[in-house]
């Protein structure tokens, strides 16, 4: 498992949670690592996911896109 430095609580539909537990066991990893990989993949492939309507959200989206670009440049995603 990768060294993760932040923690968050995420709530899943019970069926999704069951699938994640099975997939984690099949891959000898944890649900956290699966989610970390999925989020990194999503950020890498879907650069426009932070688009929004309000000016505040747009400014936040620009900042978020810069962070995503930095993660790409650093080889983290």
C-alpha positions in Angstrom: 0.0 0.0 0.0 1.2 3.5 -0.8 2.0 5.8 2.1 -1.0 8.1 2.4 -0.8 11.3 4.4 -4.4 12.4 4.6 -7.6 10.6 5.7 -11.2 11.2 4.8 -14.5 9.4 5.6 -16.4 8.3 2.5 -19.9 6.7 2.6 -20.7 4.1 0.0 -23.9 2.3 -1.0 -23.7 -1.1 0.7 -23.5 -2.9 -2.6 -20.6 -0.7 -3.7 -18.8 -1.3 -0.4 -19.3 -5.0 -0.8 -17.7 -4.9 -4.3 -14.8 -2.8 -3.0 -14.1 -5.3 -0.2 -14.1 -8.2 -2.7 -11.9 -6.3 -5.2 -9.5 -5.3 -2.4 -9.2 -8.9 -1.2 -8.7 -10.2 -4.8 -5.8 -7.7 -5.2 -4.3 -8.1 -1.8 -4.8 -4.4 -1.1 -7.1 -2.1 0.9 -10.3 -0.3 -0.1 -8.3 3.0 0.6 -5.7 2.0 -1.9 -8.3 1.1 -4.5 -10.1 4.5 -4.0 -6.7 6.3 -4.1 -5.9 4.7 -7.5 -9.4 5.4 -8.9 -9.3 9.1 -7.9 -5.8 9.5 -9.4 -7.0 7.8 -12.6 -10.1 10.0 -12.7 -8.0 13.2 -12.2 -5.5 12.1 -14.8 -8.1 11.2 -17.5 -10.8 13.8 -16.8 -9.1 17.2 -16.4 -12.4 19.1 -16.7 -14.2 17.5 -13.7 -13.9 20.7 -11.6 -15.9 22.9 -14.0 -18.7 24.9 -12.2 -21.1 27.8 -12.7 -20.4 30.5 -10.1 -17.3 32.7 -10.2 -16.2 31.3 -6.9 -16.4 27.8 -8.2 -14.6 28.8 -11.4 -11.8 30.3 -9.4 -11.6 27.1 -7.3 -11.7 25.0 -10.5 -8.6 26.9 -11.9 -6.8 26.4 -8.6 -7.7 22.7 -8.6 -6.6 22.3 -12.2 -3.3 23.7 -11.3 -2.9 21.2 -8.5 -3.8 18.4 -10.9 -1.3 19.7 -13.4 1.4 19.7 -10.7 0.6 16.1 -9.7 0.9 15.1 -13.3 4.2 16.9 -13.6 5.5 15.3 -10.4 4.5 11.9 -11.7 2.0 11.3 -8.9 -0.9 10.7 -11.3 
